[in-house]
């Protein structure tokens, strides 16, 4: 079985690259969340680290969360673990970047939003399609409005529409936009220009300072959103119907209850 995560360092250990793997669009499974949390812990003590990147294997960053794991019997275990990963990404003692090609949807978009930077290929697109399943994305519901403003965040959360990387660059969310075949070269140039010349210690404290307000707001709001999702939303008929319909590959029949 393919390992859900690969971790590699550059020669001087100033960069750690996390590569997520899943044959079905790098979906965010519970095993991947566990592996990412362990990888973050394993690199946290490296005093020379100046950047952690997260990238999806193949043509896409991630199709999003594993839908079977979001069924009523499992979501109460899976969602808190995903949110623990979000907190840990936000408090990682090094700058972080999502390197995105293709689709970056749902839980994959939430991972990218928890990174300091998004570095994207021109054909990349970002979406929060949870609303089509009768649910909503808790982490993105706090992170996206804080990063791009209430109006843009609300539009993505309520419509589920895919937005191209160029639009998110215009909104300030995407830091680098490169031709698909030249993304890695663009990332290398960006790192060499902006982070490599800096002190790793200075970057560590600057990252903590830059995130401080964001982390405080996420720590306040995300537990409330988690309870809204688990205690209220998942008791509705439509949340269960949306998951069931997706797994059965049929159109959901909403009752509005």
Order of alpha helices (4+ residues) and beta strands (2+ residues): beta-beta-alpha-beta-alpha-beta-beta-alpha-beta-beta-alpha-alpha-beta-alpha-beta-alpha-alpha-alpha
